Amino acid sequence: MARPTPDTEQRTPPPERARLQAAVRLEGVHKRFGDVTAVDGVTLDVRQGEFFSMLGPSGSGKTTCLRMIAGFETPTSGTVLLLGRDVTRLAPYDRDVNTVFQDYALFPHMTVGQNVEYGLRVKGVAPEERRGRAAEALRMVRLEGFERRKPSQLSGGQRQRVALARALVNQPAVVLLDEPLGALDLKLRQQMQIELKAIQQRIGLTFIYVTHDQEEALTMSDRLAVMNAGRIEQVGTPAEVYEKPSTGFVAGFVGVSNTLSGDAAREVTGSSATITVRPEKIRMLERDERPGDGECSVTGHVRDVVYLGANTRYTVDLDPGGELVVLQQNLARSSMEALEVRGKRVRLAWDRLHSRTLARSEEGTGPPGPGEEGT
Amino acid sequence: MVYLAALAILLVSAFWRLDPLSFSVVHRLGLTNFQILWRESVYRKIAVRTVGISAGVTITDVLLAFPLAYYAARLAGSRLKAAILLSVTLPLWSSYLVRIYAWRLILDRQGLVNWTLHKLHLASVDISFTNWAIWIAFTYLWLPFVFFPIYASLERIPGSFLEASSDMGAKWPMTLRRVILPLALPGIVAGSIFSFSLTLGDYITPTTVGNTQFIGNVVYNNVLGVASNQPFGAAFALVPVAVMAIYLLAARRVGAFEAL
């Protein structure tokens, strides 16, 4: 990937630069609240027009990063660049970004229409244009004709869309979303995930999306950053982060992952370096079957079987120590057959390409991640 | 029930009248009392003074309470906040009479205010027993009652509302006008109802720190005092009731109760 150099003098870059120019760039950003370090040296580029997620457990610093981009917090040190312009010390009202808040923050004393128009009204846009653009934004989120309602008359999902329309109507350089689907139930959340992504692709704005839900991040993002303890563990596409986690923390946080270390790792790979492998990549060999070329294998006995409908999940205690979770699709197996395996000896095998050697041995407590794309 | 019955008797007796010769109450409905109220300029003046000072006190209290409440609710640290809340509540621990007599002493010609001005080599002010003294005493008396509803309404505004407003390009004055004030309005109206109605009905402060009559004094004199014209007292007592009713209706029209 070609990295643009930061460019502070040029506020409106020529078109061919515009694509390369990062929408948002954080450079060595730290944020401390008293004794607590919320963000501990984050360097990050968000490209224009991409759907970028910041994924991490609560307290990992992802929301603080978002708030520093919005201008609600000022970094203790480091720089925030918006389209190449240094905005580190600018107030929120001087930044070309809009936020969709976790609690939506819709003004209860205003109608939906007034809420959506608020940004335009503050900037002194004429009433007719304001109304037109608000109607347009509401159509985009499929709420046309809701202008006169009060936020209290809307469902959670509808409020969420109004909050989105209120941000989109200003056509900001970047839209920031702080766990906007957190308050919705699962079905609605999945529906809104698809819808949000579709809206983002249609209008081509840059979205930065904060979530602790790894599935959400994998579903929606063009790229994502996995954060832990104020640092970025890994940045990459969902496939890169899922298939090639660069740290133990990423492997554990994004999806279910098996880690093997010590004797078990040595038996499988010949080295004691910790490896990870996804449960669905492992297969259970038939009785007389031998592992194929390029496959590694290990023996053990099945401790637990959980029948999940489409899949069955086996927990296997390995002979050299440790355990592996194996997820198998129930292609031709009935629940009876699946459950019969409990307590039996099995041989597990998987393609060497599917196991990853981790950069560090300890989970989540090692030195800071490089803050760059996964290899 | 008893309360409503008392109000009903007040309403009905206002339309009775006192026989000028026998000094007995004539139990027949008529508008005699209201005609007197309207015709006699003394009563008009008293009514205007009462309502005027009530309005002045209310406006002053809101102007004082709002910034203080905003500071306590949104800006102050927890210790300073506690100190502000305590200092606003503290006067309520002493008797109402003690507080107005204190103001009488403070504003006296040889009182604290003039003593301080004298020490600073400034000209003395002579406002004891004037409407200004009444205004100051009332403003002080009712400040806690105006402060707390406003404080509660400001405290209830989520921080994200202010952030959202700022995020969409509004500077603080704009946020104040379009977000904070509309959301604090129920609190402001609730507080102003307290200070307005409490001033309107008071009859002790005007004669203690001031030298003038309020509607309450006239009512007192007619019902319990020397004038002893109970129907007339009842009729005059309806004036503050009517003023309050108009005020509440006006408050409802501007949408002050919608957020309740």
Interface residues (C-beta under 8 A of the other chain):
Chain A: A70 G71 F72 A91 P92 Y93 V97 N98 T99 F101 Q102 D103 A105 F107 P108 H109 Y118 G119 V122 K123 R166 N170
Chain B: P158 S160 F161 E163 A164 S165 S166 D167 M168 G169 A170 K171 M174 R178 V179 P182 L183 G255 E258 A259
